[in-house]
Amino acid sequence: MNIVTIADYVLFKPVNEELKDKNGMIITDKSDFRYSKGKIVSVGESCGKLKVNDVIYYDKSRTFSLHIEGENVMAIKYPFIVCAVPS
């Protein structure tokens, strides 16, 4: 994806992860979880040490969807990213 993200915005694709409870049962209703996982596809210049392909955990209520170059991506402002795992 050839796109320049501005300011403190981050574009990412959500990552589906399988959640299990302590007994190993798969949790299908993820609506109770406030935070989700994503993989960065573009980073604004004001986003600190984040870079493309880093994995982030973000506040789901602070995102919005975009359709860019035939792909669906999510956008979020940098302050609403809870943590990042460098690639």
Secondary structure, 3 states (H helix, E strand, C coil): CCCCCCCCEEEEEECCCCEECCCCCEECCCCCCCEEEEEEEEECCCCCCCCCCCEEEEEHHHCEEEEECCEEEEEEEHHHEEEEECC
